[in-house]
Amino acid sequence: MQITSKQPNIGTTIFTVMSQLAAETGALNLSQGFPNYNCSPKLIELVNHHMKNGMNQYAPMAGIMPLREAIAQKTFDLYGISYSPNDEITIVSGCTEALYAVMTAIIHKDDEVIVFEPAYDSYVPCVELNGGKAVYVTLTPNNDFAIDWQVVKSKITERTKAIMLTTPHNPTGKCLTQSDINSLAEVLKDTNIFVVSDEVYEHIIFDGRKHLSPAMHPELKERTFVCGSFGKTFHTTGWKLGYCLAPKELSAEFRKAHQWITFSCPTPFQYAFADFLKEPDNYLSVTQFYQEKRDKFINWIKDSRFEWIPAEGSFFQMVSYKNITDESDYDLAVRWTKEIGVASIPISVFYANKIDNKILRFCFAKDDEMLERAAERLCRL
Ligand SMILES: Cc1ncc(COP(=O)(O)O)c(C=O)c1O
């Protein structure tokens, strides 16, 4: 039997490729975005506790109420925005599901979605599998990956259905500023365009910056789907639990999609996060934890021949290797994984046309020993 592929150009993701290569060669794996340390023992205890207490059957489709309430409280306390736990917060299987469910809910055939590239790899497939088309706004190192809102405006057509944002951004580490958000509001004024805001790194933000969500802007909140995750914040990427915040009418359509994708998410994990979120230090301390990791990593590579601008957020540091070689970033990432034993991700894979700016992305969500050993090897280049 043969399938006529709906995704003929999609192969194995670069993250799988590089992680596999790192495993085969014994390289230090600074490629894929997940921590190599464990989550809080308290969280594990909480999951165990709720499992032992019989919380093992289907959760409600939208998520258990105590977790939705805890998210509502945290979102209000941190960002001053209110979402009703009843009909504006939905628990999903990670941000990946949130993004897919949003696109399923809003896209009709041939609708366009504005995507900034370099782009996280699931965005465009989510758009295309739902019959839409990605319209790219290309960000480059020439202006430090800043968004030119005039360019964004010029890409809007009568078919534009949504604009996809990531803050803090993977892979660039850039964060939206208030000026970006004001420009976004200006561009979207008098349109029916939705905003899909991927905020999985909301707590991983540096140098005193404050996370700014488009939903904090009163004119944008009504059109914004905020897609969040507990994976990055709590070192639990394998638990695949996240959420979507959106006004009532938007959430209603979102939930229709969610109910046919997963219907509901694992119950004991939801109860565990509901308890864990009651103590704000559990998420507030994450910022300092990663600030130290970013600072240590860039300090350890300071004598290398790489060039970089410190990441503003996320747990990724991009570095330019143009002073070392002009090899393609993909070939170099593969070669250095094998030869020096440090795996990274080439930035070209995040561009539709594989633009090669001679930049690699290193994930610093790794224990200090691994980071220091990797940095030592990078300094020898
Ligand atoms: C920008 C971005 N969005 C979404 C995800 C996926 O999040 P989750 O694991 O919650 O599905 C990732 C994971 O790497 C990411 O970097």
The ligand as an ORCA input file, in Angstrom:
! r2SCAN-3c Opt
* xyz 0 1
  C       9.330     27.646     20.641
  C       8.808     26.312     21.058
  N       7.488     26.081     21.020
  C       6.977     24.900     21.390
  C       7.769     23.870     21.816
  C       7.149     22.555     22.194
  O       6.623     22.639     23.469
  P       5.981     21.353     24.169
  O       7.073     20.439     24.528
  O       5.238     21.918     25.333
  O       5.038     20.747     23.166
  C       9.151     24.059     21.874
  C      10.053     22.956     22.299
  O      11.212     22.937     21.974
  C       9.686     25.311     21.490
  O      11.003     25.545     21.523
*
